[in-house]
Amino acid sequence: MGDTMDAIVYASTLPVSIIIIGVGDADFKGMEFLDSDTGPLTAPSGKKAVRDIVQFVPFRKYALSSKASLAKEVLAEVPKQVTDYFKMHNLPPSIQKQDAQVKQ
């Protein structure tokens, strides 16, 4: 698990999101730990993730729900993860010319 934590902490500086879907009746406490919704993930080296990039969803929680419900939960954190990355690098959103023409 230490190597995985190191990799996630490193990846938190990159434009990436990690989505984990737990399938089956296994104990997913390790995956919930990697999700680190309560604070930044800290690698064994002591280095902390600069942003949350992991979303863990246990499939069994949504097995009887609609596909849309599962998709909504799986993708729930991605917009914030994207905007956090852009803010971290001072990259403001840009308006595409095509979008600007549609708004006029």
Secondary structure as GFF3:
##gff-version 3
##sequence-region A 1 104
A	DSSP	alpha_helix	2	11	.	.	.	ID=ss1
A	DSSP	beta_strand	18	22	.	.	.	ID=ss2
A	DSSP	alpha_helix	29	35	.	.	.	ID=ss3
A	DSSP	beta_strand	54	58	.	.	.	ID=ss4
A	DSSP	three_ten_helix	59	61	.	.	.	ID=ss5
A	DSSP	alpha_helix	67	74	.	.	.	ID=ss6
A	DSSP	alpha_helix	78	88	.	.	.	ID=ss7
A	DSSP	alpha_helix	97	103	.	.	.	ID=ss8
###
